[in-house]
Amino acid sequence: MTSTNRMRTVFIENGLPIIEDHSDVTFLEWMNVEVREESHLSDLQLIDAIIDLIQAGETTVTMTPKQWLHQGIVSFPLLQINENRKTQILVTSNLAMTYREDIMYGRVSFDRGFLFNGGF
């Protein structure tokens, strides 16, 4: 999948990739978090590390999701691109916390092959 309108996430549910549909959004930017060194962590520890990195501002913002180009990168959509950096961090952190809750309750998990091994 190469279109950024329908984006394959690094998460899976019931063994299938989670696809986010952004077709109703005409312009997106992406907040990218590098987690190459965190591959040994459990899913819950990994999402906590991602949230910590987002809140610390250790991210990059790009026009396309970097997770398609590099292993060990998680990309989150920025739907409010005109917002300041602080707001971008808050919105993205809240999205990651939603995934954290789903991981905690066993609804979703990371697709480690896709995330760390270039399984795409």
N, C-alpha and C positions, 0 to 999 in steps of 0.2 A: 504494500500500500504506500503510494508516494504522495498522495494528496494530503494537504494539511487540513482539508475540510472534514475528512473522516480520519481520525488519528488513532492508531493502535497504541495503547498505553503499555507500560511495563508490568501491568497487573493482569491477573487471570482470575476468572470466576467459574467454578465448575469445570475447570480444565481448559476453558476457552479464553482467548484474549479479550480484554475489555476494549471496546472501540468507542471513542467519544466522537459525537457528531457535532461539527462546528459549521455546518453548511449555512446556517442562518446568520453567521457572523461574516462580514465582508473583509475584515482586517484583524489579524491576530499577531501578537508577538508571543514569544515563548520564554519562560524562565527555566533555565537549565541548571541542574545540580549535579556535580560530579561526585560519584560514590565508588570509584574504582577500588579504593583501599578498604572498603567496607563489605566486601563480598562474603566474608566469614561470619557476618552477623546473622542472627535469626531475622525473620521478616519484621517482627515488632521492633527489634533493636535497629534494624535498617531504616524503617520509616521514622523512628525517633531521631536517628542521625540526620536524615533528610530534613526533618522539621527544624532541628538545631541549626543546620547549615543555612536554611532559608532565613530563619530569624536572625542569624548573624550576618546576613547579607552576602554570604559566600556563594553567589550565583552569577550567571551571566544572562543577559537578555538578548535574544536574537530574533530575526525575522522568520526563521525556520527552526523546527525542533532539532536540537543537536543529537538527540538519542538515535536519530536515523543515521548519523555520520560517525558516531563514536560509541564504543562500548563503555559501560559504567556511567552513563549519563541518564538522568531522569528529567524529562521535559514536561512542564506544566503550562497550560494555556493562560495567557494574560488577556482577558476579555476587556479590561478597562485600560487600554494602552496609554491614554492621556493622563493617567494618574501619576502621582509622584512615586519615587522609589519606595518610600515608607509604606504607602498604600499598596503597591504591588507586592511587597513582602508580606503584608498582613493578609491580603486576599489569597495569595499562593499558600501561605502557611495554613490558612483555614481549609483550603482544598486538601492539602496533605493530611490534615487532622481528620478529615472525613474518611480518607483512605485508611488512616490509622485505626479508626473505629471499626471499619470493615475487616481489617486484618485481625484486630483483637478478638472479634466475634467469629472468626473463621470463615467469613463470607468471601474474602478475596486473599490472594497471596501474590508475591512477586513472581514473575516469569524470569527466573534466573538465567535460563538459556538465552533469552532475548536480551536481557540487561547486561550480563557479564561476558557471555561467550559469543556474541554476534550471531545468535541463532535466528536472525531474521533474514 
